[in-house]
Amino acid sequence: MTDIVELERDADRARTNLMRTLEEVNRKAATTAQGHFLSDQPIRRYPIASVCGAMALGFAVGGWRTPAVVLGIIALAKALATERENKP
């Protein structure tokens, strides 16, 4: 009986240590993830530069160029129209 009790006690300790370790890993992962996520403020502040950068990245990656150009022109036109509406 003593062996079973000791094994159960060791299993409980191991389970507790595992839970503490997992909580620590989750905490560190959440902290690290928050540091890597970027806010969208620069994109909203500089929409034209963001669109141009996205288009350049799309061209660099490859794929169908015509839809990328058309969508880029539409996004650029919308950004210009939005900027003109915001100016007094």
Beta strands, then each sheet from edge to edge (+ up, - down):
end
